Amino acid sequence: MDDFKKHTTKDGSLSLYSLSYEEGFHDKDGALRESIDKYLIPSQLEQFSNTKKIIVLDVCMGLGYNTGCILEELLKSNLTIEWHGLEIDQRPLNLGLNEKIFQEIWSPKVLHFFNCLNKSGRWTEGFNEGTIHWGDARQKIYEIQDSLLFDLILLDPFSPQKCPELWSEEFISLLTERLSFDGRLITYSTAASIRASLKRAGLNIYSIVPSIDAPSRWSSGTVAMKKQLEQQFISKNCLFKHLSTREVEHLATRSSIPYRDPTGKGKSKEIISTRELEQSKSQLINTSSWRKRWNTAQ
Ligand SMILES: C[S@@+](CC[C@H](N)C(=O)[O-])C[C@H]1O[C@@H](n2cnc3c(N)ncnc32)[C@H](O)[C@@H]1O
């Protein structure tokens, strides 16, 4: 486990720092808090109350907070759950399951789910079922039958500069093909490149409104959908908003140039350098001018 440094985040939940990616798994403010704010709340599980079954894909399960939070709620409902996870490394889950502060977060049912995945990669409980596909998400996604359309896709890789392969135009387009019409692809990322790729894949994108504890943030992430949300719905629920002028203008800068991985096997360094070259030749507005105009560090 030399690769990972364990630490406790501000809300008391366990997180990891990856020495190989030089990046933390979660916000310092709280691993659990982040999953609730950026994945559970924007999922609006009540939207699925008229359906019988919900199909969920967790891309980069890691310790499993995003799935854990959502399952805590779904397991109290009458919905049948089909869950799939894509994750290259089993060690984070294994490490979490050996830590008391991680175990104590979860109900016995969710802990059982995690233990099943860790032992056999499969979980079943009544009609509910789950499978974790260990390995590179870019290849393992093909293990999931392509007729299966997801109601929720939770996209949580390391940042684009550290793990560009899971933010590529091609991978985003693959995920889009697997999203149901009413489904939601949810990510913490507000990056112009990611939002632009989501848009080019044909999705409508909305900015996640930061919680009242984080008023200084301009966005807490992105929700992308095939369906267009009605203005009345947006105004009423206050969770999402259309992109602001600042966010729309961000999509017209060089930052919006996508990460490209046409073979689905590109190495992160190659993907980054191809993009840098494309940015250097681009006629798009320089991101620094956008930053100056909006006086923002992002
Ligand atoms: C930011 S962490 C995910 C945090 C996680 N959602 C949680 O709640 O703990 C990113 C995860 O992406 C995984 N990962 C990196 N490259 C991957 C790849 N090519 N395919 C699948 N998973 C990958 C890492 O092993 C790591 O667990």
The ligand as a MOL file (V3000), in Angstrom:
LIG
                    3D

  0  0  0     0  0            999 V3000
M  V30 BEGIN CTAB
M  V30 COUNTS 27 29 0 0 0
M  V30 BEGIN ATOM
M  V30 1 C -10.4450 10.1920 -7.5350 0
M  V30 2 S -10.2710 8.4740 -7.3030 0 CHG=1
M  V30 3 C -11.9340 7.9220 -7.1580 0
M  V30 4 C -12.5750 8.2330 -5.8300 0
M  V30 5 C -13.7520 7.3600 -5.5740 0
M  V30 6 N -14.8980 7.6740 -6.3620 0
M  V30 7 C -14.0490 7.2550 -4.1100 0
M  V30 8 O -15.1910 7.5190 -3.6980 0
M  V30 9 O -13.1560 6.8980 -3.3610 0 CHG=-1
M  V30 10 C -9.8770 7.9020 -8.9100 0
M  V30 11 C -9.8750 6.4090 -9.0840 0
M  V30 12 O -9.6510 6.1280 -10.4700 0
M  V30 13 C -9.0090 4.8840 -10.5730 0
M  V30 14 N -8.4420 4.7670 -11.9340 0
M  V30 15 C -7.3500 5.3820 -12.4500 0
M  V30 16 N -7.1740 5.0460 -13.7330 0
M  V30 17 C -8.1660 4.1850 -14.0510 0
M  V30 18 C -8.5370 3.4930 -15.2450 0
M  V30 19 N -7.8290 3.6250 -16.3720 0
M  V30 20 N -9.6210 2.7000 -15.2100 0
M  V30 21 C -10.3580 2.5640 -14.0770 0
M  V30 22 N -10.0630 3.1980 -12.9310 0
M  V30 23 C -8.9840 4.0060 -12.9110 0
M  V30 24 C -7.9820 4.9530 -9.4530 0
M  V30 25 O -7.5320 3.6710 -9.1050 0
M  V30 26 C -8.7820 5.6470 -8.3400 0
M  V30 27 O -9.3690 4.7050 -7.5030 0
M  V30 END ATOM
M  V30 BEGIN BOND
M  V30 1 1 1 2
M  V30 2 1 2 3
M  V30 3 1 2 10
M  V30 4 1 3 4
M  V30 5 1 4 5
M  V30 6 1 5 6
M  V30 7 1 5 7
M  V30 8 2 7 8
M  V30 9 1 7 9
M  V30 10 1 10 11
M  V30 11 1 11 12
M  V30 12 1 11 26
M  V30 13 1 12 13
M  V30 14 1 13 14
M  V30 15 1 13 24
M  V30 16 1 14 15
M  V30 17 1 14 23
M  V30 18 2 15 16
M  V30 19 1 16 17
M  V30 20 1 17 18
M  V30 21 2 17 23
M  V30 22 1 18 19
M  V30 23 2 18 20
M  V30 24 1 20 21
M  V30 25 2 21 22
M  V30 26 1 22 23
M  V30 27 1 24 25
M  V30 28 1 24 26
M  V30 29 1 26 27
M  V30 END BOND
M  V30 END CTAB
M  END
